[in-house]
Amino acid sequence: MSIDLKTAFEDIKTLVLQGKAMEVFEKYYGEDVVMQETKTPATIRKTANRQRELDFFSKVVEFRGIEVKNVAYGEDVLISEWFVDYTHAD
């Protein structure tokens, strides 16, 4: 299935800016997703990553803002830079 990256990103951006990051996760992440933060071990599969995301969001103590700084599109890749201002319990 081919996806229009610009349309998908606009949808993602709108949802994230509305505070619906988990809706983005459910809609756009595949069952075989692998996510990794810096030097921590990779989290594999959607089920494990869903829990990881829910754990992260449950520990946000204060949220002050979010904005998209830059977006670059390639033929089959999209890179976005976001500024997120929040305090996390950890």
Secondary structure as the mmCIF struct_conf table of DSSP 4:
data_model
#
loop_
_struct_conf.conf_type_id
_struct_conf.id
_struct_conf.beg_label_comp_id
_struct_conf.beg_label_asym_id
_struct_conf.beg_label_seq_id
_struct_conf.end_label_comp_id
_struct_conf.end_label_asym_id
_struct_conf.end_label_seq_id
HELX_RH_AL_P HELX_RH_AL_P1 LEU A 5 LEU A 17
TURN_TY1_P TURN_TY1_P1 GLN A 18 GLY A 19
HELX_RH_AL_P HELX_RH_AL_P2 ALA A 21 TYR A 28
TURN_TY1_P TURN_TY1_P2 GLU A 31 ASP A 32
STRN STRN1 VAL A 34 MET A 35
TURN_TY1_P TURN_TY1_P3 THR A 38 LYS A 39
BEND BEND1 THR A 40 THR A 40
HELX_LH_PP_P HELX_LH_PP_P1 PRO A 41 ALA A 42
STRN STRN2 THR A 43 ILE A 44
BEND BEND2 ARG A 45 ARG A 45
HELX_RH_AL_P HELX_RH_AL_P3 LYS A 46 SER A 58
TURN_TY1_P TURN_TY1_P4 LYS A 59 LYS A 59
STRN STRN3 VAL A 60 TYR A 73
BEND BEND3 GLU A 75 ASP A 76
STRN STRN4 LEU A 78 HIS A 88
#
